């Protein structure tokens, strides 16, 4: 059986998919794009996001240290 288009393991996401994946609004994603805060690729007038690159970007944005998390 074929996977659904909005499956969480989708490797390339559009703004709508990324909004669901990150749990933030589409307007916030567009704001992050304008500020060049989030890794995005532009294809024509549309933006696409690589899940692996977004996951790596999220890892780089962690503000708590691992040793603090165990306390």
N, C-alpha and C positions, 0 to 999 in steps of 0.2 A: 504494500500500500504506500502511496506517495505521501510525503510529509506536508503538513499545512504550510501555507506561505508565511504565516506569522509565528512559526515555531521558534522557541527560544534559542535553538542551536543553529539558527540561520547565520551563515558566515558573512554575508553582506547585507546590511540593513539600510533602510531609508529613514527619514526623520521620524515617521510614525512608529516604525519598528524600534528605533533607538529610544524614543519616548517611553514606550512600554517597557523596554529592557532596563532602562535606568530609573523608571518611575518618576520622571519629571515631565513637565509640559513641553510641547513643541516650541512654544515661544522662547522658553529658556534655552533650548537647543540652538535655535536661530541666533539668540543673543551670544551664546558661547562661540558659535561659528564666526560672527561678526568681530568678536574680540580675539579671534584666533586662539581660543583656549582649548578647543577640542579638535582632535585629528579628524579631518573630513576630506573627502575627494568630491570634486564637482564634475559632474557629467552633464554637459549642456546647462540647463537651468536647475538641475536637481542635485542634491547632495547624497552621497553614499558613505557608509561607515563600515570598516572592517571590524568584525567582532574581536578578533585577536588583538588588533591595535587599540581598540577601545578598552579592552580588558587590561592591557599593558599600561595604558594611560591612567586608568583607575588605580592600578597598583602604585604608580608613581605619585598619585595624589593622596596617599594614605597619610594622615596627620598624627596618628598614634604609633608609638613604637611598640614592637612585639613584646618587649620585656614589661611594658606597662599594662598590657592586656591581661596578663596572668594574675594581677593583683586584685 
